[in-house]
Amino acid sequence: MKKIIFVLMAFGSVLTASAQHLSLSVNGGASIPTGGFSKGDYYDAASGFAGTGGHFNVTGTWWLKEHLGITALVGYSRFGNKGTQSLADGYKEDSGTDSTTLYRSGNNHSLSILIGPAYELALCKGLTLQLRALGGYTRTHLAGFRIFYEDYTDNAMAQREASGGVFAWQAGVGLAYHLTCKLSVQINGDFFMSKPDIAISYDNFVVNSGRRLSAYNTAISGVNVTAGVAYRVF
């Protein structure tokens, strides 16, 4: 992680020195998980139990030529939780108990540091189309849970919260409307993907036939849909 950050900072310093102009933007919106990460099925080991949540990012783009630049992005996504009832019901069936109660601990979220090329094409006066493809590092955190079995003497089991980081990529398209020569508003849609190998551990696993993972290594993917403002620094 430290090596990746160092390389990104060094690369950014070189680009800043040669840039024609620099623009900064702040964006926020929704993060919509897809694939296995978005599933909430107790019996599917790929299920990440992540629902739609919020996304926030700050970007800086060094425009080296009229249409070509390099974008650096720092983004944070906090996903919703889904499939709570499926988990509770699954452990109830596997344990043979009359009822179970499940409580979430923490939340699903990710932090990304990415960099890559950007391209801007003028569509009409004041309106431009922007394309970008980014790569870098993403660290994803998975929520845990604690479940209580009604008929067990030692009746509490917990899946701990867990995290893992890995190389990630993101590609997107956006529209920007330039209000002035310095200020613009924009909307963006970005598809993201990473595949961390996140170790999963439990406390007091009392139902040997229940869902139990040693790791979560399903691809984590989704779409970030954001709106924001950009300012041309120089």
C-alpha positions as CSV (number, residue, x, y, z in Angstrom):
1,M,0.0,0.0,0.0
2,K,2.8,2.5,0.9
3,K,4.6,1.7,-2.3
4,I,1.5,2.3,-4.4
5,I,0.8,5.7,-2.7
6,F,4.5,6.7,-3.2
7,V,4.4,5.9,-6.9
8,L,1.1,7.7,-7.4
9,M,2.4,10.8,-5.6
10,A,5.6,10.8,-7.6
11,F,3.7,10.4,-10.9
12,G,1.4,13.2,-9.9
13,S,4.3,15.5,-9.2
14,V,5.8,14.9,-12.6
15,L,2.5,15.5,-14.3
16,T,1.8,18.7,-12.3
17,A,5.1,20.2,-13.5
18,S,4.1,19.7,-17.2
19,A,0.4,20.4,-17.1
20,Q,-1.3,23.0,-19.2
21,H,-4.0,23.4,-16.6
22,L,-5.3,21.7,-13.5
23,S,-9.0,21.2,-12.5
24,L,-10.3,19.9,-9.2
25,S,-13.8,18.4,-8.6
26,V,-15.9,17.3,-5.8
27,N,-18.6,14.7,-6.5
28,G,-21.3,12.7,-4.6
29,G,-24.1,10.3,-5.4
30,A,-25.0,6.6,-5.3
31,S,-22.9,3.5,-5.4
32,I,-24.8,0.5,-6.8
33,P,-23.2,-2.9,-6.3
34,T,-23.6,-5.6,-9.0
35,G,-22.7,-9.3,-9.3
36,G,-22.2,-11.6,-6.4
37,F,-21.4,-8.6,-4.1
38,S,-25.0,-7.4,-4.5
39,K,-26.6,-10.8,-3.7
40,G,-28.2,-11.5,-0.3
41,D,-28.7,-15.3,-0.4
42,Y,-27.6,-17.3,2.6
43,Y,-27.0,-20.4,0.4
44,D,-24.9,-18.6,-2.2
45,A,-21.2,-18.3,-1.0
46,A,-20.7,-15.5,-3.4
47,S,-23.2,-13.3,-1.7
48,G,-21.7,-10.1,-0.3
49,F,-25.0,-8.8,1.2
50,A,-24.3,-5.3,-0.1
51,G,-27.1,-2.9,-1.1
52,T,-27.1,0.5,-2.8
53,G,-25.4,3.2,-0.8
54,G,-23.6,6.5,-1.1
55,H,-20.4,7.5,-2.9
56,F,-18.2,10.5,-2.5
57,N,-15.0,11.4,-4.4
58,V,-12.5,14.1,-5.0
59,T,-10.6,14.2,-8.3
60,G,-7.8,16.2,-9.9
61,T,-7.2,16.3,-13.6
62,W,-4.0,17.5,-15.2
63,W,-4.8,18.5,-18.8
64,L,-1.6,17.9,-20.7
65,K,-3.0,18.8,-24.1
66,E,-6.3,20.3,-25.3
67,H,-8.2,17.0,-25.0
68,L,-6.0,14.6,-23.1
69,G,-5.2,14.5,-19.4
70,I,-4.4,12.4,-16.3
71,T,-7.0,12.0,-13.5
72,A,-6.3,11.1,-9.9
73,L,-9.2,10.1,-7.8
74,V,-9.8,9.4,-4.1
75,G,-13.2,7.9,-3.5
76,Y,-15.2,6.5,-0.6
77,S,-18.3,4.3,-0.9
78,R,-20.6,3.2,1.9
79,F,-22.9,0.4,0.8
80,G,-26.2,-0.6,2.3
81,N,-26.9,-4.0,3.9
82,K,-29.3,-6.5,2.5
83,G,-30.2,-10.1,3.1
84,T,-30.4,-9.9,6.9
85,Q,-33.6,-12.0,7.0
86,S,-32.0,-14.6,4.6
87,L,-29.1,-15.0,7.0
88,A,-31.3,-15.3,10.1
89,D,-33.6,-17.8,8.4
90,G,-30.7,-19.9,7.0
91,Y,-29.0,-20.3,10.3
92,K,-32.4,-21.1,11.9
93,E,-33.0,-23.9,9.4
94,D,-29.5,-25.3,9.6
95,S,-29.5,-25.3,13.4
96,G,-33.0,-26.8,13.8
97,T,-33.9,-24.1,16.4
98,D,-37.3,-22.5,16.6
99,S,-36.0,-18.9,16.0
100,T,-32.9,-16.8,15.5
101,T,-32.2,-13.1,15.9
102,L,-29.4,-11.5,13.9
103,Y,-27.8,-8.1,14.4
104,R,-25.4,-6.4,12.0
105,S,-22.0,-5.0,13.1
106,G,-20.4,-2.3,11.0
107,N,-21.1,-1.7,7.4
108,N,-19.8,-2.5,3.9
109,H,-17.6,0.2,2.6
110,S,-14.5,0.8,0.4
111,L,-11.8,3.4,-0.1
112,S,-10.1,3.8,-3.4
113,I,-7.0,5.7,-4.7
114,L,-6.9,5.6,-8.5
115,I,-5.1,7.3,-11.4
116,G,-5.3,7.1,-15.2
117,P,-5.9,8.8,-18.5
118,A,-8.8,11.1,-19.3
119,Y,-10.2,12.4,-22.6
120,E,-12.5,15.4,-23.2
121,L,-14.5,16.0,-26.4
122,A,-16.6,19.2,-27.0
123,L,-20.2,18.4,-28.0
124,C,-21.5,21.9,-28.3
125,K,-20.9,25.3,-26.8
126,G,-20.2,24.8,-23.1
127,L,-20.9,21.1,-23.1
128,T,-18.2,18.4,-23.1
129,L,-18.1,14.6,-23.0
130,Q,-15.4,13.2,-20.7
131,L,-14.0,9.6,-20.7
132,R,-11.6,8.1,-18.1
133,A,-10.0,4.8,-17.3
134,L,-8.4,4.5,-13.8
135,G,-6.4,1.9,-11.9
136,G,-4.9,1.7,-8.4
137,Y,-5.7,0.5,-4.9
138,T,-9.0,-0.3,-3.3
139,R,-9.5,-1.5,0.3
140,T,-12.9,-3.0,1.0
141,H,-14.5,-3.6,4.4
142,L,-17.2,-6.2,4.9
143,A,-19.8,-5.9,7.7
144,G,-20.1,-8.6,10.3
145,F,-23.0,-9.9,12.3
146,R,-24.0,-11.6,15.6
147,I,-26.7,-14.2,15.7
148,F,-28.6,-15.6,18.7
149,Y,-30.2,-19.1,18.8
150,E,-33.2,-19.4,20.9
151,D,-32.8,-23.1,21.9
152,Y,-29.0,-23.1,22.5
153,T,-27.4,-22.8,26.0
154,D,-24.3,-21.2,24.4
155,N,-26.5,-19.3,22.0
156,A,-24.5,-16.5,20.4
157,M,-22.3,-16.7,17.3
158,A,-20.6,-13.9,15.4
159,Q,-19.0,-13.4,12.0
160,R,-16.3,-10.7,12.5
161,E,-16.0,-7.7,10.4
162,A,-13.2,-8.1,7.8
163,S,-11.1,-6.0,5.3
164,G,-8.8,-6.6,2.4
165,G,-7.0,-4.5,-0.2
166,V,-6.1,-5.2,-3.8
167,F,-5.5,-3.6,-7.3
168,A,-8.7,-2.2,-8.7
169,W,-9.9,-0.5,-11.9
170,Q,-12.6,1.9,-12.8
171,A,-13.9,3.2,-16.2
172,G,-16.5,5.9,-16.7
173,V,-18.1,8.5,-18.8
174,G,-19.4,12.0,-17.9
175,L,-20.9,15.2,-19.1
176,A,-19.6,18.6,-18.0
177,Y,-21.3,22.0,-18.6
178,H,-19.0,24.9,-18.3
179,L,-20.7,27.8,-16.5
180,T,-17.6,30.0,-16.8
181,C,-14.0,29.6,-17.9
182,K,-13.2,28.4,-14.3
183,L,-16.4,26.7,-13.0
184,S,-18.4,23.8,-14.4
185,V,-21.0,21.2,-13.2
186,Q,-20.8,17.6,-14.1
187,I,-22.5,14.2,-14.0
188,N,-20.6,10.9,-14.1
189,G,-21.2,7.2,-14.3
190,D,-18.3,4.8,-13.5
191,F,-18.1,1.0,-13.4
192,F,-15.6,-0.3,-10.8
193,M,-14.2,-3.7,-10.1
194,S,-11.7,-5.4,-7.7
195,K,-11.2,-8.9,-6.4
196,P,-9.8,-8.9,-2.9
197,D,-9.1,-12.1,-0.9
198,I,-10.7,-11.2,2.5
199,A,-10.1,-13.6,5.3
200,I,-13.3,-14.4,7.3
201,S,-13.3,-15.5,10.9
202,Y,-15.9,-16.4,13.5
203,D,-16.5,-16.4,17.3
204,N,-18.2,-19.3,18.9
205,F,-19.3,-21.1,15.7
206,V,-21.9,-23.5,17.3
207,V,-23.7,-24.8,14.2
208,N,-21.2,-26.9,12.2
209,S,-23.7,-27.3,9.3
210,G,-24.3,-23.6,8.9
211,R,-22.9,-21.1,6.4
212,R,-19.2,-20.7,7.2
213,L,-16.6,-19.0,4.9
214,S,-12.9,-19.0,5.3
215,A,-12.5,-16.2,2.8
216,Y,-14.5,-13.9,0.6
217,N,-12.8,-13.6,-2.8
218,T,-15.7,-12.9,-5.2
219,A,-15.3,-9.9,-7.5
220,I,-16.6,-6.7,-6.0
221,S,-18.2,-4.6,-8.7
222,G,-20.7,-1.9,-9.2
223,V,-21.6,1.5,-10.7
224,N,-21.1,4.9,-9.1
225,V,-23.5,7.6,-10.3
226,T,-22.4,11.0,-9.2
227,A,-23.0,14.8,-9.7
228,G,-20.5,17.5,-8.8
229,V,-18.7,20.7,-9.4
230,A,-15.3,21.3,-11.0
231,Y,-13.0,24.3,-10.7
232,R,-10.1,25.2,-12.9
233,V,-7.2,26.1,-10.7
234,F,-4.8,27.4,-13.3
